[in-house]
């Protein structure tokens, strides 16, 4: 059975697919960086949130402004914005998830063309194009939740002014329900990957997850449910291979080529620790809490390498990995980290040792430059790693 045509369209040409959606619905679209972003509030406002990603192509404009020794993914995202590839966006949401993404707030506000002129009153733009989310560095502690709730309330008020109407509690509750249904279907798909061989390949699962970051959650959940129902009814199975757990930096259409390399080398990714993956959907929002608090707790509960807790080594990172490896019979782990990704590089030695000592699983470390060519050059190392496990 082939991939759902809608998912395929979004992964093959994301910009055209999103532009078509906007032309058909007439609704606004906001771009956002990082799965930490409170995208549920955008959805509650009847705005389509779409994840901003780059192109992997040589930079044409951003290299004049951003140091070359910074994240190639973030630089490519800015370059895409400056080139006008995101001219369909009505706003952008940028959290301070890491140093370079924090800088994107300034760069996108000053360098990327916006569709409307600023609405200035006493020097303040009351309908900002770029919305900054001051996400806490430390995600646990007595003052974290009250502080972050105030951040989200201000963000919601900015959206209220931009839209000219309030986002109600019912709007937020509807969004929470839609996101939870989509998360449930994503968990169902990942559950189907526990079988030997898995029902869904790693690359297919990435396609589904990536499309879900670019289309309305209710539509994504309905299409995914129908696709999974067909897979179950037909007893379909993907190609068998060495069962790989993939942990890494932002995984968009450029570096998702690593999935193809793994599959063509005799492996099969069965689960992951990715922001375009389990970190974006694994944990549901609590429907029994006030909706804004549920959204805040979901955001704060994201197991991102950039966040700190009370201990020197954030055990929430290892806890998430344990949650997403249980039942998958993982035989090997591949860390695919982009160059200059300090948070991922800092945590790798600890996580490598935990995989080896706690789970007895071998680990391969790959460092990418965010180009398709760079991924292709990793093929020999991936082949050798998988052959080692098979032997």
Secondary structure, 3 states (H helix, E strand, C coil): CCCCHHHHHHHHCHHHHHHHHHHHHCCCEEEECCCCCCHHHHHHCCCEEEECCCCCCCCCCHHHCCCCCCCHHHHHHHHHHHCCCCCCCCEEEEECCCHHHHHHHHHHHHHCCCCCCCCEECCEECCCCEEEECCCCECCCCCHHHHHHHHHHHHHHHHHHHHCCCCCHHHHHHHHHHHHHHHHHHHHHHHCCCCCCCCCCHHHHHHHHHHCCCCCHHHHHHHHHHHHHHHHHHCCCCCCCEEEEEEECCCCCCCCHHHHHHHHCCEEEEEEECCCCHHHHCCCCCCCCCHHHHHHHHHHCCCCCCCECCCCCCHHHHHHHHHCCCCCCCCEEEEEEECCCHHHHHHHHHHHHHHHHHHCCEEEEEEECCCHHHHHCCHHHHHHHHHHHHC
